[in-house]
Amino acid sequence: MIVSIVVSLLKRPRTPPNALGMVDYQAADSEQIMKRLRSAAQPVEEVTFPAPLSQASWSLEDLPRTVARTLNQGSSVTSMDFHPSHQTLLLVGSNNGEITLWEVASRERLLSRPFKIWEMTTCSLPPQAAVVKDTSISINRVTWSPDGCFMGVAFTKHLVHLYAYHGPSDLRQHLEIEAHVGGVNDLAFSHPNKQLCVVTCGDDKLIKVWDLNGRKLYTFEGHEAPVYSVCPHHKENIQFIFSTAFDGKIKAWLYDNNGSRVDYDAPGHCCTTMLYSADGSRLFSCGTNKDGESFLVEWNESEGAIKRSYVGFRKKSASVVQFDTTQNHFLAVGEDNQIKFWDMDSTNIVATVDAEGGLPSLPRLRFNKEGNLLAVTTADNGFKILANADGLRSLRAMESRSFEAQRVSIESAAPKVSGASMVSTITPAVSRVDRLDRSSPVRPIALMNGVDPSARSTDKPRVLDDIPEKAKPWELTEILDPILCRVVTMPDSTDPAGKVSRLLYTNSGVGLLALGSNAIQKLWKWSRSEQNPTGKATASVVPQHWQPNSGLLMKNDVLDVNPEEAVPCIALSKNDSYVMSASGGKVSLFNMMTFKVMTTFMAPPPASTFLAFHPQDNNIIAIGMEDSTIHIYNVRTDEVKTKLKGHQKRITGLAFSHSLNILVSSGADAQICVWNTDHWDKRKSITIQMPTGKAPSGDTRVQFHSDQIRLLVFHETQLAIYDALKLERVRQALDVLHAMLLTGVPSIVYPLVVAAHPHESNQFAVGLTDGAVKVIEPAETEGKWGMMVPIENGVLNSRIGGSSSSTAAANPSTEQVPR
C-alpha cells in the first residue's frame, strides 16, 4: 500500500537489504508526510476482505485463447482499450495518428478520426512545426475514462486529445491539450478529490495532471529521464501516482507539490509499466532494459520490494514488452511472436498461444473488463480477438443483433423520455413453471432478493437488450412441460423450519448462498470436473453443500428478535470472501472460508433491513434501517460516518453505481432517492407512479444494469427502468403482480425468492416455502427462456415459446400492451 510504503520508508534510516535502491528523504520532510498519512494508514485490526483461497478456482479454459476475429486496421496498431461496460467495443490507436472504434462482435468499424490539430490558431509553434516537418504523428496511448464517457489520446508529438463519447456514431471533440514538450508517452484518468482528471507524462521528464477544462492542476518534477508510463491509484482516501522512466527509475507522488515520496529502481533498471490487479489489491510491473532483458514481477507494497519474479522470457527484446492483467488471477505478456500467460500465484508460465500465427515479435495486447476477450496486434496492420467460451457466446449474441439494436443499447445510457410522459410497452407476461420436477410443484412469485447486485461489475451488457422508442415488448415463454428445463435441487436444503428468506449467487458465479428464516446461511459450491469444466453453477451437476471442517454454522444474531417481524438482509463482498447479514438482530460479518464471525455491529433498535457494500471500499457499508434512515458505516473504525434521511418508511433496497458515484435507495413508502457518495447529500427523490386509487406504499427494490446507469425498479404493481442520474422513467410495465400470480391451480410449495446468475442470463435459482433451493435453466445447450416478438397495432401477433402446440392453443396468443 502506498501509505505503508511511504510511512515505512520514511521511518527507516537506510535502504532495506531486499529492496531495490530505495532513496530516503530528509527527516523534516519525513515527519510532515508521516503526520499527514498516519491517520489514513490501516490498523492491524482492519477488515480488508482478502481474496479467497484458490481451491481450483480457475482453469486454462478461463484464458481467452481461441481466435474469434481477425480484423484489418490498415495501419500499425500502437494502442488498444476496451470500453469499460460495453465489452465488445474496442478503441484502437495507430501509428498514423488515427483512432478507430470497432464493434468486434459484428466486425464493424463504427468510426474513425484522423490526426489533425483542432485549433491551429491557439497552438504554439513547436507542435505546428512538428506537423509541418513530420506528418507521421503516431499514437502512444488510447484509453477510456472509467465511466466510458471520454476517450483520451496521447500523441508522439506534444498533444493530447479528449473526446466526449455519446454513442457509436457520436464522438465530439472535447479538449485539446498541448501537454508536453516532445512526445506524450502515456495518459491515464484519475479521481483526485473526487474530480475526474487526466494524468500525462512525456519526453520533457514531467508528469502533469489536468482537469477536463484543460486547466493544469499539478506538475511533478524529479525524473532525470523521459517519463515512460503513469499508474494512478488510490488506497482508501489516499490518492497517488506511480511513474516510471526510461532509465528504470520508479517514483510515487501524492497530489501536492512536495515532490516524489518514493524513489527506487525497477528490476534490471528496465523501462517498465506498472499495473494493479482489477480489484486493486496487487501491484505488478513488466518491462525491458537496454540489454533486451525482460522482467515481470509482483511488488510487496508494504516493503517496496519484489514479492515474486515470473520466469519464461526466452529472447532478448529490441523494444519494451507489453503486458496486462485480468480476472484478479492472470498475467499476459506479448513476447516471442506469441502471448504468454501466468497465474499470478505461480512464477512459471501456464500457457502460451500464437493466435494461429501472424503476430509481431512483441505483440501489444489488451483484455476486456470481463477477461473473456483479448485483443492482440498482428504484424500485417491489424489485430485479432481471442476469446474463451464465455467470450465466444458473448460475441455470438452480439453478432446476432443488428447494428441498430446495438446503437440503441448504447445510446439508451442517456434516455430522453421523461417519467411523466411515458407509460411503458413492456408486456407483463411472465414465465410460469407449473412443475419443475415430479416432486416439487411450484407457484412462481417473483421477489427480488435482499442483495445489492450493483457490485457485480461482471454482469454482461447483452443480458438486457434495449428497446427503441418504437418499442417491442418483452415476452417470456410459458414452460408447462418439465422436459423443457433442467433442474437441480441443492443437497441438504429442504427444511420447512428454515424456509428461504434471501438467496444470491456468489459474484464469481460458482456458488449459491441462502439465508433461511431460522437465521442460518447455507452455501453450495460447484467445482471443476469432467462434467463441469468451467466450475460455474449449472443445473447439470449437483453442487456440494459446503461447510468448513470446524462444523461451524453461519448463524445470525437473533437475541430478543421476534422472527415474525424480522426483515432478513444479506450482502457479499466483491471478491466473495465475506458475507454480511442480519435477521432482525445485530449485523454479522462472516468469513466465507471459515464461517467465523469476524465482527457484529448495529444492534437494534432500529433493526437493519437492507445491506450493501460500497463498490470501491469494502470497509464502507450502507445499511438501510427499520426507522427509514440509511447508515453509512465504516467497519474499520466501527463508526457511523453519516445518516441519510429522506424516506418515510423502512428501507427496502440499496444499490451503488460506481460510475455515477451515487447510491440509490428505495423504501416501503414507494419512494426512490439518489444520494451523492462524495458528500452523501441527496440529489433527487421521486415517488413511483402507482395505479389509480392505490396509495404509495409497498416494498420497492432497485438494481443497476451493468452499464451502471439504467436502474431496474420492482414494486408489487410494476416493473420499470429508470435513468438513475435523472430519475426519469424510461419504460414501465404495470399490473406485474397480477400477471405473476396467474397460476391456475394452487400449489402447496411455491417460490419465495428468486436470484439471477451474475453471468448466465438464462439461469436462475429459486428458494421454496419448504426450504428447498433449486437451480433452473433451459434444457437446450444454449436455449433461452423467451425472446422478443413483434407487435402490430400495439397487439402481440404471436406467442413464441418452447411449449407444445396444444399448450399454445390453451393460452391466448394475443395480449393488449399496457398503455
N, C-alpha and C positions, 0 to 999 in steps of 0.2 A: 504494500500500500504506500502511496506517495507520502502520507503522513508519517508512516513508520520509517520510510526511507529517510526523510528529512530529519525527523527527530533523532533517529538512531545515529545517523551520520554526524549530526552536529554535536551529539554527546561524546563521540569517540575522539580521542586525541590523535589517533593516527589511523592510517588505512588498514582495514582488516586484512588478514593474510589470504582469505579466499575471495576477496573482491577484486575487481578489475580496475586498478588505477583510480580509486576514489580520491577526490580532491577535497580537503577540509576547508572550512571557512573561518573567518575570524570570530573570536568569542563574542564580541559586542553584537555583531550581526546574528550570530547563533542564538543568543539569548532572546533577541527580538523575535526571531522566527519561532523559536520554541514556545514563547508566550502566546503567539498567535495560533499555534497549531495544537497545543496540548489539550485545549478544551474540546477539539474535534477528534482527537485520537481515540481509538476504540479501546475501552477497558477490557480486561480479561473475561469479564462475565458476559460480554455482549453476545446476543443471539445473532449469528451471521448466516445461518442456514447453509452449511456446506453442501457440496454436491453429494448425491447418494453414492453408495458403493456400487461398483460397476456390475458385478454379478451377471455376466453375459448380457450386458445392456446394449451391445452393438454387434454387428457382423459386417463382413465385407459387402453384403448386399445393400448396406446403407450408403455405400460410396457411389456417387454418380460416375459410372464407368462405361455406359453404353452410348455410342454415338447416336444421337436422336436428330440432330440438324447439322447441316453444313451450309454456311451462308457466305456469300461473297460481298465483302465491303467495298472492294475496288481500290483500296489503298491500305497501306500497312497499319494495322491496329496497334495503338500505343497505350490505350487505357479503356477499361470497361467497368460498368457498375449496374447491377440490377436495381430496379425500383424497390423501395423498402416494403411495399404492401402488394403491388401487382407483380407477382412473382415471375412472369414471363416477359416483362418489359425490360429491355436491355439498352442502356445508354452506351454508345461507342464513340471514342475519340481516335482520330487518325493522324498520321504524320503529315498530312496536307492541311491540317488545321480545321478539318470538317468534323462536326458532331452529327451523329445519326441515332435515331431512336428506332429500335426494332421490336416488333412483336414476334418473338422467336417461335411461338406456337404455330402461327399462321404463316411464318416466314415473310412477313410484310415489313417493308421499310416505311415506317409511319411518317417520318420527316427527316430532313437534313438541313443543316445550316453551315455554309462555307465560312471560312475565316474572313473577317474584314474588321477594320477599325470603325466602331459605331459613330464616334464623334471626333472626326479628324480635327475640327477647329479647336477643341479643348485638349487634344492630345499633345504632349510635349514632343520636342524634336527627336529624341532617341528612338521612340517607337516608330515614328514616321520614317526615320532614316532606315531603321531595321527592315521595314516593309519594302522600301524602295530598293535597298541593297540586296535583300534576300527574301524573296516572296515565299519561300518554302518554310513557313512558320508551322511548327508542329505542336501537338498537344502532349503535355506531360501528365495531366490528370483530368479525369471527369468523375464527378461524384454527385449523388443525390443528397439533399437535406434529409434529416431523419423523418420528416413528415411527407416527403415526396413532392413538395410544392415548389422546390427550387432545384435547378441544376447549376453546378459550379464547374467552370472550365479553366484550367491553368495552362498557359501557353509558354513556349520556349523563349519568347521574347516579351518581357516586361508586363504583359497584360493578364488580367483575369476577367472573365465574363460570367455574369449571373443571369440565368433565365428564369422567369416565372412560368411554371407548367400548369396548364388548366385542362389538359386533355390531349388525346393523340395528335390532333392537328392544330392545337392551340398552344403555341410556345411564344412567349413575349420577352423581348429584351427588357431586362430589369436594371442591370448595373454594369458599367464598365469601369474597372479599376486599373490604374497604372500602378501596379503593386510593387515591383522591384526593378532595380537596375540590372539588366540581363534577364536570364531565364527565371520563370516562376516554376520551381521544381516540384511543389506539392501544394495541395489545397485540401482543407477539411472543414466541416461545420462543427461548431461547439455552442455551448449554452452558458457562458459566464453570466452570473447574476440573472439567470432565467431569461436571457436575451439571446436570440439566435444570431450568431456571428460567423464570420469566415476567418479561418486561420490560414496564412500563406507563408511560404519560405522561398528563398531564392539564391541566385548566384552572388548576391551582394552580402551574403553571410548573415542575413537578418531574418527574424520571424516577426510577422505583423498580424494584428487582429483588427478586423473591420466589422462595423455594423452593416446592416442591409441598406443603409442610405449612403454607403461609401465613406463614412467617417472613420478615420483611423483611431482606434482606441488604445492600442499598445504597440510598442516596438521593442523587441527583445534583442539585445546585442550581447555578444560574448563568444560566438563561434569564430574560429580562425580560418575556416574553410567554408566554401559554399554549403548551404544547408540543403540536405537531400530530402528529408521527409519530416512530417509532423504527425503527432498522435495525441490529440486532445482526449482527456478522460476526466472522470470525477469519481471520488470515493466519499460517500456521504455528502457533506456540504463543502468539500474541498475540490475546487476545480483546478486543473493543471494541464500542462502540455509537455510531452516528451518531444525532443527534436534530435535528429541525427545529422551528421555532416559527412562530407566526402572523405575527411581524414579519420573517420572511425570514432569520433567523439560523440557521446550521448549526454544531453543536458535535460534538466527538468525545470519548468518555470511555473510560478503562480501568476495569476492575473494582477500583477502590480509592477512597479518599476524598480524592484530591488535586486535584479539580476537573477542568474540561474541558481537553483538550490542544490542541484546535484550535477556532478561532472565526472563521468567515467568513460572508460574505453570499451567499445564493442569488441567481442571476441575476434582475435586476429586483426584488430584495427580495421575491420571491414566497413564498407559503406552499407548501411543496413536500414531496414524498415521495421518498425515496431507495431504490433497489433495485439489487442486484447481478445480473449475469447468472447463469444456472444453474450455471455452473462456477466462479463466484466470482471471475472474473478481471477483470471490467469493472464500473464503477460508473456509474449513471445517476440523474438526478433529473428530476422533472416537477412543475410547479405553476403557480399563477396568482397575480398580485399584485392589489393593491387597485384598480388601474385596469382590471382584467379582461384583462390581457395574460398569455398563457401561454408557458411556456418548457420545452423538452425538451432536455436536454444530457447529454453524457458527460463524466466528470471524469477528469483526469490525476491519479491518486492521489499520484504521487511529487512533484508540484508543488502540489497543491491548487488547480489552475487548470482552466478549462474546456478540454477537448480538442476537442469538437465540439458545435455547436449545430444542432439539426434545425429545418427550416422547414416550414410548411404549415398553421399555425393561421390561420384566416380571420376568426373573430369574437371579440369581447371576451366573456368569460365572467363570469357573475354569481357563480359558485362555483368551487371548485378542480377542475381537470380530473384524471381518474384515468388511470393507465397500468399496464402490465405488460410483462414480457419473457418470451421463450420461445426454446427451441432454441439458446441462445447466439448467436442471429442476428437476431431480430426484436424490434421495439418496437411496442406497440399503445396508442393513446390514444382515449378516448371523448370526442368533441367535435363540435359542429355536427350533432347527431342522426345520427351515424354513427361507425364505427370506422375510424381511420386507422392504416396500417401503415408502418413504416420498416424498412429494412435497417440494422442497427447501424453498418455501414461507409459509409453514404451519408446525406447530410443531407436529401435530398428524399424525399417520400412515394412509396412504391412501389405502394400500392393503398389503396382505400377501399371500404367496404361499408356499406349502410344496413340490412342484415338484413331486407330486404323491408318496411321501414318500421316505424313504431311505437316508435322509440327516443326517449328523452328528449333534451333538448339536450345534457346531459352524462352519457351512459350510463356506469355502472360496469361493469367487465369483469374477467375472471379466466381465465387459461389453466390447463388441467390440466398435470401434470408432463411428459407426453409432448409437449405442444404441439399435439396433434391435435384438441382440443376447446377452445372458447372460450365462456364464459358471459357474456352481455350482458343488462343490465337493460332492461326496457321501460317505457313511460310508463303502462301500464294495470295496474300492480301485479303484474308477472310478470317473466319472463326468457326468453331464447332461448339455445339451444345451437347454436353454429356449429361446423362440422366440415370437415376436409379428407378426402381419400379414405381415409386410414388410420383417421380418426375415424369415418367412416360405417361402415366394415367392423367396427370395434370395437363400435359401437352395435348393429349388426345381430346380431353374435354374442352380445352380452349380452342383447339383447331376446329371442332365441330360447330362452334358458334360462328356466326357471321361477324365480319368486321364491324358492322353497325351495332350489333349487340355488345361487342367489346367497347365500342365508343360510349355507349350508354352506361356501361358498367363503371367506367372511369369518371365520366362527366357527372354522374349522379352524386359524386362526392361533394358537389356544390348544388344542392337541389334548389329549384326555382319556384316550387309550388308551396304556397303558404298553407298553414294548418287550417286557417279559417275558410279557405276556398275549396278544399278538396276532401271529398269522402271517397274512399278507395274503390279499386276494382279487383280486390283480391277475393276470390270466391271462398266462402267459409266451409269448404268441403274438406273433411279430414279423414285420413286413413282409418279404417276400422279393422282390427284383428279380432274376429269373433272367437277364434280358438287358436292359441299358439301351439299347443300340443294336446294330446288326448286327456291329460290330467289337469290342465290349467285353463279353463275358460276365463277370458279376460274382458273386462269392460274398460275401454280406454278413457281415462280422464287426464288430459294433458296439463300437468302442473310443472312450471319451471322450478328447478331445484334452488335451494338457498345458497348458491355459489356465484362468485364473481367470475364470469368467463372472460372478462376483458384482458386478464393477464396472459391468456393463451394466444400469444402472438403468432403461433404456427397455424391458426385456423386458415384454411385455404380460401382465397377470394372466390374461387369457382363454385364454392358451395352455394352462394347466394347469387343467382342470376338476376340481374337488374331488369326492370321492365320499362320500356319507353313511355312517353307521356300518353300515347295511344296504347294503353297497357293491355297485355294479355293476362288473363287470370292465372293464378297458381291452382292447379288441380292435382290432387294426390289420389292415388289408386286405392280402392277398397279391396283389401285382401280378405277373402272369405274362406279360402282353402289353405289349410296349414302347409300343404306341399309347396306353396309358393314362397315360403320363408324358412330360414334356418334359425333355430332357437337353441340356446344352451342355458341351462339353469346353473347358477353359481352353487358349488357344493357348500353344505352346512349353512344354507341361507334361510331355509324355511323355519320360521319361528313366529307363530301367531302373537306371542307375547312381546315380540320385538319387531313389529311391522316397520317398514322402511319409511323414515321421515325425510331424509335427504339422500341424494345419490349423485355422484360425479365420477367422471373418468380422471385418471391422472393426466397431467399435461403432456406426458410422453406418449400417451395412448396405449400403454402396456398394462394398465391396472384399472381396477374399479373399486371405489370406496363408498360404503353405505353407512349412514348414521341411522340407528334404529330408535324407535320410541322408548326403548329401555336405556338410552344414552350410551350404548355400546357401538363402536365403529368396527366394521369388518372390512378387510382388504383382500381382494383377489388379484392375482398376477398371472399373466401369460408369459411363458418362456419360449425361447427359440427351440425348435425341434424340426424334424423332417416334415411333419405335418404343418408346422407353422414357422417357416424360415425367418419371417420378419420379427417374430416375438410380439407382435401387436395383438390387441384384443380382437377376437374373432369368435363367431358362433360355431365354427367348425371344430374347435378344440375346447375341452373342459379346462378351465384355469385351476390354479392351486389356491386354496384358502390359506393365505399367507399369515403366519404367526412367528414371532421370534422364539428362540429356544427357551427363553425365560418363561414363556407361557403367559406373559403379561397381556392384559386386555386394554384397549384404548377406551376408557370409560370416563364420561364427563362427570363433573361435579353436579350432584342432584340434591344436596343437603337443603332441607326445608323448601323443596320445589314441589309444586303441585303439577304433576305430569299432564293434567288436562289443560292447564293454562300455559305450559311451556311452549316456546317457539324455537325449535331446533335450528341451528345455523352452523355452517361449516365452510372452510376455505383452505386451499392448498397453496403452499409456497410455489414460486415459479419453477423451481427445479425438483419439485415433488419430495423434498427432504423432510418437510414439516407440514403438519396439518393442525389447523386451529379450529376449534369447535366449541359449542355450548349447547346445553339442553335445559335452559331456564336458570341455571346457576352461574358459577364463575366461567369465564372463558379459559379453556385449557389449550396449551401448546404442546403437541406430541412430536417426538422423533419418529419418523416413519419407518426407520430401520429397527429400532429397539422397542418402540411403543412406550417409551418412558415419557412421563410428564416433565417437560422442561421448566414450565412455569405456569401459574394460574394468575388471573387478574380480572378486574372489573366485576367485583362481587355485586349482586343485585341488592336492593333495588336501585335503579331500574334494571331490568334484565336486558341482555343483548338479544337482538332479533335478526341481525344480518352482519356478515363479516366480509371484508375484502382487504387483500394485501395491496399496498402501493406498488405499482409496476416497476418503479426504479429503485425502491428501497424496501426490502422485506422486513425491516425493523419498524416501518411505519404502517399502521393498520387503521383502516376506517371501520368503526363499529357502530352500526345502527342500533338504536335503543328503543325500548318499550315506551319511553316518555316522549318520543318523536325527535329527540336530538341525535346528532351524529358526533361521536367522539373520535378525534384524531389522536391515536395513542402511539407512543414510542416505546417499543418493547425494551430497547436497550437501557433507557433511562427510567423506565417504569413510571411514566407520567403522561397525562393527557395534555397534548400541546394546545388544543383548542376544541371548543364545542360549537358545532354548526346548528343553527336554529332556523327553521323555515317551514317545517311540516307541522300539521295539527294532530296527526295520529302516528302510531308506531311506524318505524322504518321497515319496509318490506323488500327493498332492493338497493344495491350499490354496484356501480360499475365505473372503473377508471378508463380514461383514454390517455395513453402515454404520448400520443402525437399531438393532441389538443391541450394537454396539461389541464384536464378537467376531471372532476368527479361528478357523476350523475347519480342522484338519489331518487327513490320512489317510496311512497308511503301508502298506508291504508286509507289515506284521505284522497286517493286517486290523483295526487299531485306529483309532478316531476320537477326537481330542482337541479340546476347546474352550478357547480362550485369551482372556482379557480384554485388549483392546487399550489400555486405560488404563495398566495396570501390567505387562502381559504375564505375568500369573500364570495358571496352569492352573486352570480352573473344574471340569472334569469330563472323564472319558475312559471309553470303553467298547470292548469287542471285539465286532465284529458277529457275529451268530448264524450259525454255519456249519452246513451239512448234517451229519447224523450220520456220524461217522467221519472227517471232514475236519479237518485241523489249521488253526488260524487263521493263514493266510498268503495271499499273493497281492496284487497291486496293487489298491488301493482308491481310487476317485475321489469327489470331493464337489463339489456345485454348488448354489448357492442359487436358490430360486424368486424371482421379482421382488418378492414381499412381504417378502423378507429374513428370513423366519422359518422356512419349510419348507426342508428340506435333502434333496436327492436324493443317495443313496449308491449307487455302482455297484461291484460286485465280479463276478468271473467266475462266481460262483454265484448272484447275486441282484441285483435292483433293490429299493431300499427308500426310503421317505420318512420323515424324522425331524423332530420338533420340535427345532430346533437349540439352543434355550435350555435345554431339559430333557434333551436327548439321549434322548428317548423315541421309539421307533419307532411310526409311525402306520400304515404299510402296507408290505407286503413281497411280492415275487414271487420264488420260488425256481426253481432249475434254468433260469435265464435263458440261460446259455451253451449249454446243450444245445439249447434252442429256437432260438438264433441260428445254430447250426451245422447245422441240418437243411437241407441244400442240395440233396439229390438227387444230381446229377451233379457231380463235382469240376470246378473251373474253374482255368484257368491264371492268370487275372488276377482278383483279388478285393480288397475294400477293406481298408485298414489303419487308417484313421482316418475319423471322421465329425465334421462340425461343423454345428450348427443355426444358421439365420439368426436374428439377435437380435430381429427384428420379425415376420417372416413364419413362422408356426408350421408351415406345410406345405412349407417349402423347406429342403433340407439339401444339404451338399456332401460328397463322398467323395474320399479320396485312395487311389489304387490301387497295387498292387505294381509296376506298370510305370511309375510316376511320374506317370501322368495324374491330373488333378483334374477332377471333374465336378460340376456343379450340377444338382440334380434337383428337380422339382416336379410336381404333378398337371397333367394336360392341360387340365382344365376351368379356366375363368377363376377360380372361387373354390372349386375342388374341395378335398377333404380326403382324406388317406390312409386314414383309418379313423374309426370312430365307436363310441360306447358302445352296447352291446346288453344287453337284459335277461337275467336268468337265472331259471331255475325249478328250485327244489330244489338250488341250487348248481351247476347244469349250464347251459352256454350253450344257448339254444334255437335259435339260428341263427347263421350267419356272414354278416355284411353286408359286402359288398365290391364292388370295381369289376371283378372278374373275371367271365368269362362263366359261363353255367350249367354248361357242361361242366367248367370249371375248378372250380367249387364242388362238383360231384359227385365230382371226383377227390380232394378233400380232405375229411377228416372234418368234419362240421358241428357236432359237439358235442365238448366238451372238459371234463374234470374240473377244477374250480377247485382249485388247491393249498390245502392246509389245514395 
